[in-house]
Amino acid sequence: MFRKILLAAVIGASFGAVPVASFARPVVITVAPPAPVQEAVPAARRGKEWVPGHYEWRRNHHQWVAGYWVNARRGYAYAPHKWVERDGRWVMEQGRWVRGGRDRDGDGVPNRLDSRPNNPNRS
């Protein structure tokens, strides 16, 4: 009996570990986001990755979310949030970790090979 209860608890707890974002529907609107707010990028921190500020759609209008630090992941680069226009509608692509070398300016060339890295955090 105890094993059945323990097994049910483990299975139930595993459902809580499923990321909620995987069930989230993409934000699709017809209102273009305003120009990004110019914010000062702080000096680079060891083991951290800067996520630039971005607009999110909240309560039927664009609301600015300030940039913040996240823990870096070895072998991954962070692709920041961005709005993309598709057939006259705007879709919010959430920030995510992508496998591969660092490419902070998003031009497809890793920073170590980039002759003109547009990266204020590069040291």
N, C-alpha and C positions, 0 to 999 in steps of 0.2 A: 504494500500500500504506500509506504514511504517513497519507494522508487518512482511510482506513478506520479505522486505529487511533485517530487523533485524534477522529473522529466517535464511535467506540465509547466512548472515554474521556469525552467530553462528555455523551453520553446516560447512561452509568453514573453520572456525578457528579450529574446532575440528579435521579436517583432518591433520592439522599441528601438532597436539599433538600425532599422532601415532608415536611410536618409529621407527626410521629408521633401527635400528639393526634387527628388526624382519623380514625385507625384505632382509637383507644381506645374501649372499651365503657364505657357509663355505669355508675357504681357504684350498685347498687340493693340496699338492705338493709332489714331489718325492725326494726332497733334505732334509736330516735330519738337524735339527737345531744344531748349535754348542753348546758346554757346556755353561751353564749359567755364566754370569759375576758375580764375587763375589763382592757384594756391601755391605757396612756397613748399618746395619739396625738402624735407629735412635731410640732414647728412646721413649717409648710409650707416646702417647698423649691422654688426656681424650676426649672421644667422637669421636675419629678418629680410622680408621683401615688402617694398612699399606698394600699396594698392592705391592708385590715384582716385580722387573724388569723382563722383558721377551723379547723374540725375536718375531718380527712380520715380515711377508713377505711383503716387499715393493720394488718396482722397480726391480723385479726378483732376489732379494737376501734377506738374513736375516738381519734385522736391530734391534739393541738393543734399548729397551725403558726402561728408568730408572724407579725405583720404585717411588711411590707417595702415598700421604695420601688421603683417602676418608672419608666422614662422616659416622660414624657407624650407623647401623640400629638395633634398639632394637629387640631381638628375632631372629636375623639372623647372620650368619657368612659368610665371603667372601671367595669364592673358587677362587683362582687366575687362570690367563690364563695358559694354558699348551698345549704342543704339544703331540699328541697321534699317534702312528703308527698303521695303519690298512691296512693289505694286501699290505705291501711295500710302502704305501703312508702315508704322514704325514698330519694330520688334526689339525688345531688350534681350541681348545675349548676356547671360550671367558670366561673371568672372570665373575662371577655372584654371586648374593646373594642367599644363601640357608637357608631355615628355620631350626631352631634348635639351640642347644647350640654351644658355640665356640669350634672349632676344628682347630686351626691354623696349626697344623702339618699334617693335612689331613689323619690321620690314622683311622678315624671313631669313635674315642673315644673323648668325650668332654673334654676340658682341666681340668675341675674340677674333673674328674674321672681318668685322665691319670696319671699313676705312673711315666712315663718318658716323660713328654711333651717336644717335640723338638721345643720349641718356644722361640726365643730370646726376644719377646715382653712381655712375661709373667712377671707380677710384683708380 
